[in-house]
Amino acid sequence: MTWYTAHALSIVTFLPLVGAAIIAFVGRERAPLIRWLALLVSVLTFFGTVGLYLGFDLHRSGMQFEEFHVWMVVPPVNYHLGIDGLSVLMILLAGLLTPLSILVSWNSITQRVKEFFLFLLALETGMIGVFVSLDLILFFVFWEVMLIPMYFLIGIWGHERRVYAAVKFMIYTMAGSALMLVGILYLYNVTGSFDFPDVLGHLSTTLLSPQTERWLFLAFFVAFAIKVPLFPFHTWLPDAHVEAPTAGSVLLAGVLLKMGTYGMLRFCLPLFPAASHEFAPVICVLAIVGIIYGALVAMVQPDLKKLVAYSSVAHLGFCVLGIFVFNAQGMEGSIYQMFSHGVSTGALFMLVGMLYDRRHTRLISEFGGLATSVPVYSTFFLIVTLSSLGLPMLNGFIGEFLIIVGSYHSRALYAALAAVGVVLAAVYLLWMYQRVFYGEIRNEKNRNLPDCDRREKFILTTVVLVILAMGIYPQPFLRRLDQSVASILQRVEQQTWLSTERAPVRLPGGER
């Protein structure tokens, strides 16, 4: 094992933070240098995530590229990193979207340029850290650290109601974090460890009482459901998306929302399998409500950005549904949809941001006939829209198809109702596209809009290539999920069976 391989996760995780520290020492008047430094660091990080993706062993179960160092002795907190098929796709997504977010902000951010790109790189470290942490306290630290840059990105560089949106975002997520911290501390009281593999091992032999497991599951699940956001915890999302700058919206939809579904897969199911099964019907119903509700509300939005924001509520409902039907098709479809949604919806926010930079409005009623004045931009927008609604041969189809198949094997009604969400997605996305790009030009300002420049063509071409690659040949992505999904399902089934076969042992404090 080479030195780089042994420390690859630390390098990829903290390289953006090092870049942020370097930018902190550059004079704020040197804005071009700051932009190029941020782009260079983010591109190097992306290459690091690609290296992890290509170096991932498809046939090994368990964690790979592990790093373990003692951080604190009492209490026993460790610097423990590792990735499996689930987390390798998530860090690849974070690595891909960050340089694209920097490029899409190249000309639109003109005030406090230094602080903006510093926060953007710090956010990338927080995002990657969440996906590679294998110690519960280390995970919680990255989970909280990630909130701070996003809070400032929304609150400083956002639009008219940016402070309200930033505070609402922070209050919701901090409330969920407090619940999760209580759950983490209780698990430490039971197992004597914060190390995730150790906690799993203890819970394999020391079963929690059914009531305790329910409460702990809810403590973790609510924190992750807020982040998703799962209906009815979704109300912070439209405000945050609408008020955030373009880069903030891209990373919020593309990566941060996936931390919720990632947490459900990584922690809720393996740690609390019996409670996961017990609450699954309710959660599936909430997911389906979110799918249909998000689509119906998106259909009546007058603002392009808010329409895309509500579409995320619907798409993430698919991801949650796929997780809690407890079969390989649904779970792999959920993870694939997480990656696909990050690419497609991130691209939609980029496209809306590009249009806002030209017209300084996002109202659908202000547009019409743009296909004539900006044909290249219109073509890119159409491809991304079709990928978001799940057209076959594009990335959105694979995940939704697998989720619906998995849902059908669990309960046919789930699949039928989820399929309604697919139809509604086609309605609100195609109707939006028709009103913006076809028909008569309703505003004379739309006649002479500039089409995509080279920078924008590069950004959008990159995204479209990923969309086509994932839609045409999904196997390289799906094969990396096989071992991880099988491991999660096996543990859930074994521990659920054990919890029904024997009574829980006595725990500290006399609890049974």
N, C-alpha and C positions, 0 to 999 in steps of 0.2 A: 504494500500500500504506500503510495507516494505521500509526501507531505501535503500536497494540495488536496488529494483525495481525503486524507484524514481530517482536514479542516475545511472542506469545501462548503459545508453548510454555514459555518461561521463567516467565511469570506463573503458568500452570497448575501447573508443576512445583514452584515454590518458595513459592506462596501458603500451602500447609499448613505449611511450615516457618516462615514468618513468623508464622502463627497460633500455632504452638508456642512461638515466642520471646515473643510477647505474653503467653501464658498463664504463661510462666516468671516474669513480673514481677507476677502477680496473687497475692495472699495465699492460702495453701492453705485458709484458713477460709471463703473465698468460693466454695464448691463450686457453687452454682447459677449464678453468673456464669461460672465456668470451663466448665461444660457448655454454656451458651448460646453462648459464644465459639467453642468447638470446633465446635458444630453450624453456626454462621454461616459459619465459614471453610470447612468441608467442603461446605456447600451452594453457596457461591460457586465453589469449585473444580469442583463438579459442573456448574454452569452453564457454566464455562469449557470443560469437556470436551464438553458438548453443543454449544457454539459451534464447536469444532473439528470435531466430527462433521458438523454441518450445513454448515459452510463447506468441507468436503472436496470437491475436484473429482473427480467420478467418472470423467472421461474422460482425466485426466492420469496418465501413468506416472511412476514415480520418487517422490522425496520431496517433501513439501509443508510449508509453514510453516517452512522451514529457517532456522536461525540458526548463524552461524559466527564465532567469535572465537578468536584465538590465546591459549592458556592458558599453555603453556610452550614455549619455543623449542627448548631442548635438554634432553631429547629432545622431538621435535615432538608435543606433546599439545594438542589443540584442544577448545574448547567448541563442539561441533557437535551440533545437535539437528535432528530432522526426523521426520515421520510419513508412513506410507503406509497402505493399507487395513487391513493387519494390526495396526499399532500404534494406529490411531485407535480400533478396537474395544476394545483392551485398556485404554487410558487411560479410555475411557468406562465400562468395567466397574469400574475402580478408583474413578472418581469417583462412581459410583452406590452401591457397597457401603460406602464409608467413612461417609457420613452415616447410613446405615441401621445400621451398626455402632455409631455413637455413640448413636443413639436406643435401640437394644436394650440398651445398657449404662447407660441413664439412671438407673435405680433400683437395678440390681444391683451397681454399683461404688460402695461407700461408704467404702472405705479408700484413702488416697493418690489421691484423685480428680484432683488437679492433675497428678501424674506420669503417671497412666493416659492422660488425654486428650492430654497433651503427646507421649507416645510414639506414640499412635495417629496424630496428625497428622504426626509425623516419618516414620512408616512410610509414609504416603501419598506423601510427597515421594520416598522411596526407590523405591516401586513405579512411580510415573509416570516417574521418571528413567530406570529400566531400559528402559522402552518407547520413550523418545524419543531415547536416546543413539545417536549415529552415530560416536563415537570409541571405540575399544576400551578405552582406559584409563578414559575417562569412564564407559562402561558398567560396567566392573569396579568403579569407585568406588561407583556407585549400587547395584550388586549386593551389595557388602559392607555399605554403610551400611544397607540395608534389613534385614539380619540382626539388627542391634543392637536396634532397638525390639521386634522380634518375640521376641527372646531374653528381654528384660525383661518383656514382656507375659505370656509363659508362666511365667517363673521367679518373678515376684512375685505376679501375680493369678490364677495357675492353681490347680489342686486339689491333692490330697494328695501326689502324686509329681511336682510341678511342676519342681523343680530337676533331677531326673533327666531329665525330658522335654526341658527347655530345653538342658541340656548335650548330650544326644544329638542334638538338632536342630542345634546349633551345630557339633559335631564332624563330622557327616555333610556339612553344607553347606560348611564350611570346607575339608574334604578335597577336595571337588569344585572349589572355587574355586582352590585351589592348582594343580590340574592345568590349569585354564583359563588361569591367569596364565602358566604355563610356555608354553602354546600361543601366547598373545598375544605374549610376548617373542620367541619363535622367528619368528613372522610378521613382527615388526618387523625382526629380523635379515635376513630375506629381502627384504622390500619397502621398508624404510627409512621406514615410516609406520605410525601407529596409526589413521589416519583410515579408516573402513570403506570408503567409496567408492574411496579411493586404493588400499587393499589389494586390493579386487576388481579394479581396473584392472590392477595389477601382476600378479596371478595369472592374468589373461586372456592375458598375453603371456609370463610367466615361469612355466612349469609346474613344479610340485613333482614330485619323484620319487614313484613309487607308494608306496614304503615310508614316506617322510616324510609324505605326505598321509594315510596310514592312521593314523600315530601322532598327528598333529595333530587329525584327526577324532576319535579316541578321547579325546584330552585335553579337547576341548570337549564331546563327546557325553556322557561320564561325568558331567561337572559338571551338565549339563542333565538327564540321566536321574535323578540323585539328587534334583534339585529336583522332578521331575514328580509322584511318584517312579515310575519304571518298575521292574517286577519284574526282578531281585531286590534293588533298592536301596530298597525301600519300608518297611523295618522301623522307620524313625524316625517315620513318619507317624501310625500309630495312637496312639502315646504322646503325640506333640505335640498331636493333636486332642483326645484325651480329657482331658488335663491343662490345656489352654489355656482361658482365659475365653471366653465366647461370641463376643465381638468378634474375639478372636484366631483362633478357629476359622473364623469367617466369612471373614476376610481371607486366612487361610492357604489354605483350600480355594478361595475365590473368585478370588484374584488370584495369590498367591505360587506355587502349583503351575503356573499358566499360564506363568510365566517360563521353566520348563524347555522346554515345547513351543514357546514363542515363540523361545527361543534356538536350537532345532533348525532352525526355519524361517528365522530371520534370519541365522544364522552357519554352521551345519553344512552345509546344502545348498548355498548359494551359494559358500562358500569351498572346500569339499572335495567337489565333485560326484561324482567318480569313486569315492572312498571311500564316499560315501553310498550309491551304487548297489551297491557291493560288499558292504557290511554290511547292506543293506536286508532280505534274507531272514531273517537272524538277528534283527534288530530287530523285524520283523513277528511272528516266532514269540514273542519275549519279550512283545510287546504283547498277543498273543492269550492267552498264559499268564496275563498280568496280568488280562485281562478275566475269564477263567473262574475263576482262583484268587481274585481279589478278591470275585467274586460268591459263590463257595462259602463262603469264610471269613465274609463278611458274614451269610450265612444262619444261622450257628450262634452269632452274637454275642448275649450276654445284655444288653449295654449298648447303649442307643440311639445314643449318640454314637460308640461304636466301630463300630457297624453302618454309620453314615453315613460314617465315615472309610474303611472298607474299600470302600464303594461308590465312593469317589473313585479308588481304585486301579484299579477296573474301568473307570470312565468315562474316566480319563486314558489307559488302554490303548487305547481307541477313538481318542483324539486322535493318539497316536503312530502307530497303524496307518494312519490317514488320511494322515499326512505321508509315510510311506515306501512308499506304493503308487505315488507319482509320477504322479498324474493330477489334473486340475482338480477333479473331483467329490470325490475323497478329501480333497484339501488344503483346499478350501473347507468341506467338511463338518467337517474337523478344527478349523478356526478357529471355525466356528459353534458346534461342540460345546464349545469352550473357553469361549466367552461364555455359552452355555446352562448349562453345568455351574456356572459361577461364580454365576449367578442362582439356579438350583434348589438346589444343594447348600448355598450360602450361606443360603438360606431355610430349609432343613432344620435347619441348625445353629442358626439363630435360634429356630425352633419348639422344638427340644429344649432350648435355653437357657431359653425361657419356661416350659416344663414343669418344668425343674429348679428355677427360682426359686419355683415353687409347692409342689413336693413334696420338694425336696432329695435326689432320687434319680433315676437314669437307667435303673434296672433294669426291663426289660420285664415281668418277673414281678410287679412292684409295681403294675402298672396293669391296666386292663380296664374296659370300660363307660364310657370317658370321653366317648363321643358323647352320652351322656345329660346329664352334668353340665356339659360345656363344648362345646356344639354349634357355636358360631361358630369356636372354635379348631379343632375337629375338621374342619370344612369346609375351612378354609385348609390344614390339614395334608394332607387328601386331595388337593386340587388340586396342591400342591407334590409330593406323592408320585407322582401320576400323571405329572407333567411329568418327574420324575427317571427314571421307568421308560420314557419315550418314547412316551406316548400320542399318537396323531395329533391335530392341532390345538393341541398344546402344544409348547413350545420344544424339549424334548428329542428329539422325533421327527425334526426336520429334519436336525440334525447326524448322528445315527446312521444315518438313511436314506442320506444322501449318502456317508458313509464306507463303508457296506456296498456301495452301488453301485460306488464307486470301487475297493473291494477286489475285487469280482467281476470288474471289467475287468482287474485285475492278475492275480488268481489266484482261481478260484472257491472253493477250499478255505478261503482267508482269510475270504471272506464267510460261508461256512457256519458256521465256528467262531465268528466274531464274532456271528452271529445267535443262537448258543447263549447268549452273554452277555446278549443282550436278554431272552431267555426267563427266564434265571436272575434277572435284575434284577426282573422282574415277580414272581417267586416270593418273594424275600426282602423286597421292599418291601411287597407286599400282605399277606404273612404277618405282618410286623411291625405293619402298620396294624390288621389284624384282632385281634391279641392286645392291643394298647394301647387301642383305641377300641370294640370290640364285646365281646359276651359279658357275663358277670356282673361286677359291681363286686367285685373280690377284696379290696380294702382300703377300710375305711370312710372313710379320709382323702380318697378320691377323690370322695365324694358331694357335698361342699360346696366344691369348688375354684372360684375366681372365673374367669369367662370373660374373653375379651380386653377390655382397656380401650381407650380412644380412641387412645393412643399405639401400642399393638400392632396395632390395626386399621389404622392409617395405614401402618405398616411393611409389614404383610402384604398390604394392598390394593395398595400400590405394586409389590411383587414380583409379585403375580398379574397385574396389568395388563401388566407387561413379559413375563411368561410367555405370556400370550394374544397379545400383539402379535407376538412372535417366532414363535409357532406358526402363527398365522393368515396373516400377511403377512411372510415373511422377506426379500422382495426388497430393501428398503432396506438391509439389512445385507449381503446377498450381493453386491449391485452394487458396494459399496465394496471388495470383495475381488478382483474380477475382474482388474484391472490388476496388482495385486501378485502374485497367484498365477500369472498368465501370465508375469510377469517372472521369478519364481523358477524356474518350470519351464523357460522358455526358456534361462536361464543354465545350469541343470543339464544339459540336453540338449546344448547347444553345447560346454560345457567337457568333458563326458564324451566327446563325439566327438573333440575336439581331443586329449585325453589318450591316446586310442587311435590317433590318426593320426600323432603325432610324438613323438620322444623328448624327455624333459625337458632343459632347458638347464642349464648348469653354474651352480651357486649359490655364494655366498660360502663359503669353507672347502673348496672343491673337491668338494662333494657334487654328484652327478648326479641 
